[in-house]
Amino acid sequence: MGSRRRFRRRRIRAAILASLVVFFIVVCSSLIPALFNPSYGASLSSRAAEWARGHGLGAVVNMVETEWYKLNPPKVGGKPPAGSFTGPTLPTRSIPQALHAPSRLHSPAGAWLPGEGVWHPAGRMVDGVPAILTTTVRPDALHTSYVVGVAWMDTRLLRAQLYSGSGIPGGGPFTHMAPITTTASRTLDAAFNGGFRTQDANGGYYTDHRAIVPLRPGAASLVVYRDGSATVGAWGSQVAMSSSVTSVRQNLDLIVNNGRSVPGLLANDNSQWGATLGGAFDVWRSGIGVTRNGALVYVGGPSLAITSLANLLVDAGAVRGMELDINTDWVQYSTYKGRRNAPVSGTNGASLLSSMTEAPSIYFQSWWIRDFYTMSVRPAADDRTIAPIP
């Protein structure tokens, strides 16, 4: 009888050990490739977290990140690094089809530091005039050692294009996917990140004449039209489907409407505005808005609550605005310099902030699986007048 029990225990232990070995092999066969997959993020920790969330371990990741955030909260007080507010001088020359340059941006931290909020030219020049202006400001009066980047894009001089990813939204191939081709790079002026993963965006995705994910009425939508113009609005009321629409990227709800932050935005609301690092609310965020004269404005940077992001879009002139992606590895905006009609690559690029994790070269990599946008210089014959935003 005793020998039979010992035999049964040995069989149970062997079965458990075999199950653990199988589990370890299965996990490693999936996890190890993910750790070497740059499309999962720039660091090993972000790649492991992305893999875990994709395998139903989001709660474990959130627990680990929460503890990390408690030990590494955003710094309070202090001054930004030297050189945070410097850049090339804005040329005084203009051309008839260009939009008027915006005024100096207010600082959410209070009184300006030298150079803070001053616009600088970025990317290619169009007949000696920049189509993109960038500036940096501190995010708020508390986290004064950080800077946030803001980009203003002249849609009279630039055309927008959505590039879809094999992972976001999935279901390709698509007409426009990474890598950016040599031909497309000849007019490339800027590229920036799209929105949340489609399962988290609470919205749809339309491209190549089909809805990859059904469009949600009322959702915040970045809409691109056949003529390369783009706008932001609530789907079904401020923007709607027509034969001229080429793409619609939805992400949550508007955070700016009628030129002001929407009512009810809460700085510490993590549930509505995305699963941030450790459930924190002062994290890397990005957003985009449209101004009254049709320019696009992008905001991205660290230590941003959803309210701070909305307020910065408003300060930059947005009448409507939406959140794009969040967390360190997914907030990326780059400009590219080159002669007119000369091809460029990642080596010609500059990030909006030097602290952005991903490099300007990601959009030129075939492994990049997330969606993104490009802004390209319009041909001279394509100069047009953008109608004011109602």
FENPE-V579928 format. One line per field, one symbol per residue. ss: DSSP state (H for helix, E for strand, - for the rest). phi: phi as a letter, one per 40 degrees, with the letter a starting at -180 (. if undefined). burial: + if it has 9 or more other ideal C-beta (glycine too) atoms within 8 Angstrom, else -. Layout:
BEGIN
ss: ???
phi: ???
burial: ???
END
This chain:
BEGIN
ss: -HHHHHHHHHHHHHHHHHHHHHHHHHHHHHHHHHH--HHH---HHHHHHHHHHH---HHHHHHHHHHHHHH-----------------------------------E--E---------EEEEEEE--EEEEEEEEE----------EEEEEE----EEEEEEEE---E-------E----HHHH--EEEEEE-----------EEE--EEEE------EEEEEE----EEEEEE---E-----EEEEEE---EEEE--EE---------------HHH---EEEEEEEEE----EEEEEEEEE-HHHHHHHHHH--EEEEEEEEE-HHH--EEEE---------HHHEEE--------HHHHH-------EEEEEE--HHH--------
phi: .ccccccccccccccccccccccccccccbcddccbcccchcbcccccccccccbgbdcccccccccccccbcdcbggbcddgcbciccccccbbdcccccccdccccchcccdgcgccbcagccbfgbccbbbabaccacbcccbbbcbbbbcccbbbcacbcbccbcggccbcbaccccdccccbcbaaaccbcddcbcfababafgaccbdccdgccbcbbbdcgcaabaccgbcbacacccbabbbafbdbbafgacccgcbdbccccbhccdggcbcbcabaaabcccgcbbbbaicfbcccccccccccchccaaacbcbgdcbcabbbbbacdgccbaccccbcdbccccccccccbbcccbccabbbbcccdcbdabccccc
burial: -----------------------------++--++-+-+++----++++++++----+--++--+++++----------+----+-+--+----+--++--+--+-+++---+--+++++++++++--++++++++++++--++-++++++++++++++++++++--+++---+--++-+---+++++++++++++-+--+++++++----++-++--+++++++--++++++++---+-----+-+++++++++++---++--+-+-++--++-++++++++++++++++-++++++++++++++++++++++++++++++++++++++++++++-+-----+++-++++++--++--++++++--+++++++++++---+-+-+--+-
END
